[in-house]
């Protein structure tokens, strides 16, 4: 809330489809009618917001810290990519972030588009709770231990080989001790939140978001021991590349990047600041997993009354 007491919500819509723009318009109108100021994050030069008869009336910002000043909540309308970019702003300002899925799978969203009006009503009434989601802190060093860059991730940091015609020769380390070396396309280091994203596609397990842990998944590694690892949230995970191997790139949440020349090293630990995640219901993660992945559950009978009460 701003120093004047005026409530303000930062609305981050995916602007690539006209249906999304209309959903953003409805959300903005509903908030404004309740006396809440609305700000918008622009999608770029080809943005449709400035051309919309309703949304063009609201202040519009780029992806800058000033957009979050005096804001009480960041509301995301879109898919996982839009959510991750909005979470970047929310994380910087330590603000709660709420996602409504207008995309496809939308694992990071709390509710779906057909519940948008009810979600906005909850925001207006402050009828929601906030939970912390673990993040990762990232540092990259060159061969002389000079810091090349730092960053953070909600989902994962992906160490990717820049040369698609070769392999990245890397050494995996946990808690300052070597685990294994291998040639690979890269290594994924993920939070439980990110375990259903890139890490899952690379063969990693699904981790319940309530779990505090760091997931390590070698990507297409040529090695006998290259299985996913689940390590302590207090552990430090590092990947070193050989000085005679390919260049690599550290990609955080799919869009923040740090270049990694041959011989560089990336160190990943638990983030100092979590993402403040808005929950609108108390449904278990199991239900979300089944719904999002459309898992077959026919034939389920459920626990007996006796086993529930014992």
Secondary structure, DSSP 8 states (H G I E B T S, - for coil): --TTS--EEEEEE--SSHHHHHHHHHHHHHHHHTT-EEEEE---TT-SGGGSTTGGGSEEE-SSGGGGTT-SEEEEEE-HHHHHHHHHHHHHHT-EEEEEE-SSS-TT-SEEGGGHHHHHHHHHHT--EEEEE--EEEEEE-TT--EEEEEEESSEEEEEES-TTS-EEEEEEETTEEEEEEEESEEEEE-TGGGGTHHHHTT-----TTS-EEEEEEES-BSSS---EEEETT--EEEEE-TTS--EEEEETTTEEEEE-TT-EEEEEE-SS-EEEEES----HHHHHHHHHT---TT-----HHHHH-
